[in-house]
Amino acid sequence: MSKLEATSATNAKGQPVTVFMADHEKTQNGATTYTIGDLAREFGVTLRTLRFYEDKGLLNPTRDNLTRLYSARDREHLQLILKGKRLGFTLVEIGEMIAHHGDGKGASLDISASTVRDQIEHLERQRREIDEALVELRRSYESLASSLPR
């Protein structure tokens, strides 16, 4: 049985979590690796989500038999994917941003000023559409609620 080592971290919601790594999963060729469960717990995502990102080519874990081992780079890419999703970008757009993300740049998405401006306009348009839908739904609800017997 392998010995477990606990490491403190925070998940995507900023909540403290403890990540347990078995000694044989801790390093591979001298580099830190993470299991699918480690990343799922740390970032508050499902195993299915991580496999989906792998299927889309956004994450590229190595295999140790049936075990997926994610590198520090995969972990950083997952951080960028989740940040891109929070900012409302599609997975295709996020994939392009990650493709331009080089080693040593830190965890940041490669976004131009025009892309940021376009995304702001897109999100503001979505917000207006949602606000309009809410007004219409509230009117419908008030009309339906007032016609119910008391």
Contacts in CASP RR format, 6 or more apart in sequence:
PFRMAT RR
TARGET T0000
AUTHOR 0000-0000-0000
METHOD contacts of the structure
MODEL  1
MSKLEATSATNAKGQPVTVFMADHEKTQNGATTYTIGDLAREFGVTLRTL
RFYEDKGLLNPTRDNLTRLYSARDREHLQLILKGKRLGFTLVEIGEMIAH
HGDGKGASLDISASTVRDQIEHLERQRREIDEALVELRRSYESLASSLPR
2 22 0 8 1.000
2 23 0 8 1.000
2 24 0 8 1.000
2 25 0 8 1.000
3 22 0 8 1.000
3 23 0 8 1.000
4 20 0 8 1.000
4 21 0 8 1.000
4 22 0 8 1.000
4 23 0 8 1.000
5 20 0 8 1.000
5 21 0 8 1.000
5 22 0 8 1.000
5 23 0 8 1.000
5 26 0 8 1.000
6 18 0 8 1.000
6 19 0 8 1.000
6 20 0 8 1.000
7 18 0 8 1.000
7 19 0 8 1.000
7 20 0 8 1.000
7 21 0 8 1.000
8 16 0 8 1.000
8 17 0 8 1.000
8 18 0 8 1.000
8 19 0 8 1.000
9 16 0 8 1.000
9 17 0 8 1.000
9 18 0 8 1.000
9 19 0 8 1.000
9 42 0 8 1.000
10 16 0 8 1.000
10 17 0 8 1.000
10 42 0 8 1.000
11 17 0 8 1.000
11 41 0 8 1.000
11 42 0 8 1.000
11 43 0 8 1.000
11 44 0 8 1.000
12 43 0 8 1.000
12 44 0 8 1.000
12 45 0 8 1.000
12 82 0 8 1.000
13 44 0 8 1.000
17 41 0 8 1.000
17 42 0 8 1.000
19 34 0 8 1.000
19 38 0 8 1.000
19 41 0 8 1.000
19 42 0 8 1.000
20 38 0 8 1.000
21 34 0 8 1.000
21 35 0 8 1.000
21 38 0 8 1.000
25 33 0 8 1.000
25 34 0 8 1.000
25 35 0 8 1.000
25 38 0 8 1.000
25 64 0 8 1.000
25 67 0 8 1.000
25 69 0 8 1.000
26 32 0 8 1.000
26 33 0 8 1.000
27 33 0 8 1.000
28 62 0 8 1.000
28 64 0 8 1.000
28 69 0 8 1.000
31 71 0 8 1.000
31 72 0 8 1.000
32 71 0 8 1.000
32 72 0 8 1.000
33 62 0 8 1.000
33 69 0 8 1.000
33 70 0 8 1.000
33 71 0 8 1.000
34 42 0 8 1.000
34 69 0 8 1.000
34 70 0 8 1.000
34 71 0 8 1.000
34 74 0 8 1.000
34 75 0 8 1.000
35 67 0 8 1.000
35 68 0 8 1.000
35 69 0 8 1.000
35 70 0 8 1.000
36 47 0 8 1.000
36 50 0 8 1.000
36 51 0 8 1.000
36 61 0 8 1.000
36 68 0 8 1.000
36 70 0 8 1.000
37 47 0 8 1.000
38 70 0 8 1.000
39 45 0 8 1.000
39 50 0 8 1.000
39 70 0 8 1.000
39 74 0 8 1.000
39 75 0 8 1.000
39 78 0 8 1.000
40 46 0 8 1.000
40 47 0 8 1.000
40 49 0 8 1.000
40 50 0 8 1.000
43 78 0 8 1.000
43 79 0 8 1.000
43 82 0 8 1.000
45 78 0 8 1.000
45 82 0 8 1.000
50 59 0 8 1.000
50 68 0 8 1.000
50 78 0 8 1.000
53 59 0 8 1.000
53 78 0 8 1.000
53 81 0 8 1.000
53 91 0 8 1.000
54 60 0 8 1.000
54 61 0 8 1.000
54 68 0 8 1.000
56 91 0 8 1.000
58 77 0 8 1.000
58 81 0 8 1.000
58 91 0 8 1.000
58 94 0 8 1.000
58 95 0 8 1.000
58 98 0 8 1.000
59 70 0 8 1.000
59 74 0 8 1.000
59 77 0 8 1.000
59 78 0 8 1.000
59 81 0 8 1.000
60 74 0 8 1.000
61 68 0 8 1.000
61 69 0 8 1.000
61 70 0 8 1.000
61 71 0 8 1.000
61 74 0 8 1.000
62 68 0 8 1.000
62 69 0 8 1.000
62 71 0 8 1.000
63 69 0 8 1.000
70 78 0 8 1.000
73 103 0 8 1.000
76 106 0 8 1.000
76 107 0 8 1.000
77 98 0 8 1.000
77 101 0 8 1.000
79 107 0 8 1.000
80 94 0 8 1.000
80 97 0 8 1.000
80 98 0 8 1.000
80 101 0 8 1.000
80 107 0 8 1.000
80 108 0 8 1.000
80 109 0 8 1.000
81 91 0 8 1.000
81 94 0 8 1.000
81 95 0 8 1.000
81 98 0 8 1.000
83 107 0 8 1.000
83 109 0 8 1.000
84 94 0 8 1.000
84 97 0 8 1.000
84 109 0 8 1.000
85 91 0 8 1.000
85 94 0 8 1.000
87 109 0 8 1.000
87 119 0 8 1.000
88 119 0 8 1.000
88 122 0 8 1.000
88 123 0 8 1.000
89 97 0 8 1.000
89 109 0 8 1.000
89 119 0 8 1.000
94 109 0 8 1.000
97 109 0 8 1.000
97 110 0 8 1.000
97 111 0 8 1.000
98 109 0 8 1.000
98 110 0 8 1.000
100 110 0 8 1.000
101 108 0 8 1.000
101 109 0 8 1.000
101 110 0 8 1.000
END
